[in-house]
Amino acid sequence: MQLGPLATSQGKRHVSSRSMVIF
């Protein structure tokens, strides 16, 4: 995960759906 500030701001919810895309 290279989206530290973005993953904690608005990516937190997208991480569930984009978990495969982020990884």
SEMAR-342458 format. One record per residue (C-alpha): residue in one letter; residue number from 1; z, y, x. Coordinates in pm, 1 decimal, padded with zeros to 6 digits, always signed. Layout:
<sites>
<site><resn>a</resn><resi>NUM</resi><zz>Z</zz><yy>Y</yy><xx>X</xx></site>
...
</sites>
This chain:
<sites>
<site><resn>m</resn><resi>1</resi><zz>+00000.0</zz><yy>+00000.0</yy><xx>+00000.0</xx></site>
<site><resn>q</resn><resi>2</resi><zz>-00120.7</zz><yy>+00315.3</yy><xx>+00172.6</xx></site>
<site><resn>l</resn><resi>3</resi><zz>-00058.3</zz><yy>+00533.6</yy><xx>-00135.4</xx></site>
<site><resn>g</resn><resi>4</resi><zz>+00303.3</zz><yy>+00626.7</yy><xx>-00076.6</xx></site>
<site><resn>p</resn><resi>5</resi><zz>+00330.5</zz><yy>+00963.7</yy><xx>-00255.7</xx></site>
<site><resn>l</resn><resi>6</resi><zz>+00051.9</zz><yy>+00881.3</yy><xx>-00499.7</xx></site>
<site><resn>a</resn><resi>7</resi><zz>+00182.1</zz><yy>+00536.3</yy><xx>-00585.2</xx></site>
<site><resn>t</resn><resi>8</resi><zz>+00525.5</zz><yy>+00680.2</yy><xx>-00662.8</xx></site>
<site><resn>s</resn><resi>9</resi><zz>+00396.9</zz><yy>+00975.0</yy><xx>-00865.4</xx></site>
<site><resn>q</resn><resi>10</resi><zz>+00129.1</zz><yy>+00852.8</yy><xx>-01104.9</xx></site>
<site><resn>g</resn><resi>11</resi><zz>+00040.3</zz><yy>+00520.7</yy><xx>-00940.6</xx></site>
<site><resn>k</resn><resi>12</resi><zz>+00368.0</zz><yy>+00359.4</yy><xx>-01042.2</xx></site>
<site><resn>r</resn><resi>13</resi><zz>+00227.2</zz><yy>+00274.9</yy><xx>-01384.5</xx></site>
<site><resn>h</resn><resi>14</resi><zz>-00121.0</zz><yy>+00207.6</yy><xx>-01251.3</xx></site>
<site><resn>v</resn><resi>15</resi><zz>+00020.1</zz><yy>-00030.1</yy><xx>-00992.3</xx></site>
<site><resn>s</resn><resi>16</resi><zz>+00060.7</zz><yy>-00284.8</yy><xx>-01271.6</xx></site>
<site><resn>s</resn><resi>17</resi><zz>-00304.1</zz><yy>-00262.4</yy><xx>-01373.9</xx></site>
<site><resn>r</resn><resi>18</resi><zz>-00440.4</zz><yy>-00164.2</yy><xx>-01034.9</xx></site>
<site><resn>s</resn><resi>19</resi><zz>-00210.8</zz><yy>-00396.8</yy><xx>-00842.8</xx></site>
<site><resn>m</resn><resi>20</resi><zz>-00514.3</zz><yy>-00607.3</yy><xx>-00752.7</xx></site>
<site><resn>v</resn><resi>21</resi><zz>-00729.6</zz><yy>-00302.3</yy><xx>-00679.8</xx></site>
<site><resn>i</resn><resi>22</resi><zz>-00467.7</zz><yy>-00139.6</yy><xx>-00457.5</xx></site>
<site><resn>f</resn><resi>23</resi><zz>-00407.7</zz><yy>-00459.7</yy><xx>-00267.9</xx></site>
</sites>
